């Protein structure tokens, strides 16, 4: 449950599988950093356009600008990093469950 609810790698750390815990946590942290930096850049670009007058201060226009910028390139590093976080989370949950079941049988 730790891998599912807290952060990828927490379940492995609890099960004393420190190498896998470090790997999942570090991949997830780097991916999270890339995703947050991309979101910050996108937000700053929208703010700059609003301040310059290119985008009016209207929620519909701002939402449209965010959607256009967000859907511009699905192969961008932030999208790939988001997928990587989800993959790490799923691997962490499944592998922690598998290890826990194996340890419970012993």
N, C-alpha and C positions, 0 to 999 in steps of 0.2 A: 504493500500500500504506500510505502514511502516513495517509491519510484513513480507511482501513479499520481500522488497528491502533492508532493513537495517539489522534487526536482529530479531529472534523470541522473542516476548514479547514487542517489541516497539509499535506495534499497540494497544496492551492491555493497555499499559501505557498511550498512547494518549487518549484512551477511558475511562481512570480512573478506570481500572480493575487491580489494583496494585498487588493483590495476584497472579492472573494468570500471569501477566507480570513477576513478580519475579520468579515464578515457571518455566515458559518457558525459561527465560533468564538464570537462574542458571543451569538448566539441560543442556542447550545448551553450556554454558561456560565450565562446567565440561567435557562434551563430547568432546568439541573442545580441551580442555587441554589434555585429554587422547589421542586423535588422533594425536595431534602435538608432544607429547612426544614419541609416538610409531614411528612416522615418523623420529624424531630426532635419536632415537635408531637405526632404520634401516639404516639411512644415516651414522651414526657413525660406525656401523658394516661393511658397505661396504667400507668406508674410511680406516678402520683398515686392511681389507683384501687387499686393493690396496697397502697400505704402506708395508705390510708384503710380498707382491709379490704373494699372492694366486690368485689374480685377476689381469690380465694384464691391463695396462692403455690404454684400448680400449673401445670406446663407446658401441660397440655391446656386449662385455663381461660384462660391467658394467650394461647395460640395462637388460641383461639376469639374472644377479645376483639379481638385484632389483625385477624383475618379480618372480623369484624363491622364494625369501624371502617374498614378498608381498602375494603370493598365497599359502604359506605354511600352514596356519591355518585359514580358513574362520571364525571360531568361536572365534577368539582372541578378546580381549577387544577393540582394535582400530576399528575393523570392526563393532562390536556392537555399539560402540560410534558413528561411522559415520551414521549408520542407525538411531540411536536415534536423531541425529541432524536433519536429514531429516524429521523424524516423528514430532519433535517439530516444525519445520518450517511449515509443512503442517497443523498441528493443529492450530498454530498461525494464519495462513492466513485464514483458514476456519472459525475459531471461531471469529476472528476480523471482518470478513465480516458479519457473522451472527449477532453479537452484533451491528455493525454499521447499518445494515438494520433495526434491531428492534428499535434502537434509532431514526432513521430517520422517522419512522412511528408515533412516539409519538409527 
